[in-house]
Amino acid sequence: MEEELNKLTLMGRTEIKGKKYPIFLERLGLLFSIILTIFLTLTIWNEFEEYIWLNVLLSICVAPLFALSIAEIIGRLIQYLKN
């Protein structure tokens, strides 16, 4: 009985060993999303040079959210393809 309780998680599920997750691919996806975000931010900075407030808002608020969103999408895609 006690051995059975040790195998349960906090949610009451039993753990099943799955395939090894390719963390290297997710790290590459994170780097790709950061590089893509920097490239897009610089492109927008060059396109809208006279709107400084828009460029600052984009760089501080929108660009980090975009990078994390792309990285999350890549991670979920890797997870979907591996299962």
N, C-alpha and C positions, 0 to 999 in steps of 0.2 A: 504494500500500500504506500509506504513512504517513498519507495523508489519510483512509483508511478507519479506521485506528486512533484517530484523533482524534475520530471520531464515536461511538466506543464509550464506555460508562460503566465504572465500576469493576467492575460485575457482568458486563460483556461484552455488554450489550444495546445496541441502537442506539436513539437518541433519536428520538421522533416528536413533532412539534409538535401539540399538542391545542388544545382550546378554551380560551379565557381563563377562569381560575377567578374566580368572583365573591367576592373577598375582603371586599367591603363587606357582603354578606349574612352571611358568617361572623362578622364583627365585630358585626353586629346580633344574631346568635344568641348570641354570648358575653355581650353586655350583657343580653339577655333572661334567660340562665341565671343571671347574677349577681343580677339583680333578683328573679327567682323564688326563688333560694336565700335571699336576705335576708328576703323576705316569709315564707317557710316557717319560717325560723329564729326570726323575731320571733313568729310565731304559736305555735310550740312553746314559746318562752320564756314567753309569756303563759298558755299552757295548764298548764304544769308549773312554777309559780313556786316551790314549796317544795323542788323537787329541783335545787339549784344545781349539784351535781356532774354531773348529767345534761345540764343546759344548757351547761355549760362544755365537756364532752366533745363535745356536738353541734356547738357553735360552732367549736371548734378542730380537731376531727378529721373529722367526718362532712360538715359543710356545704361545705368547700372541695372535697372529693372529689365531692360531689353536683354542685356547680357545674361542675367540669371534665368530669364524665361527661355532663351535659346538653349542654355546649358541644361535646363530641366527637361526640355523637349528632347534633346539628344539623349539624355540619360534614360528617359522613359522609352524612347525608340530602341535603344540598345537592350534594355530589359525585355521589351516585347519580342525582339528578334531572337534573343537567347532562350526564351522559354517556349 
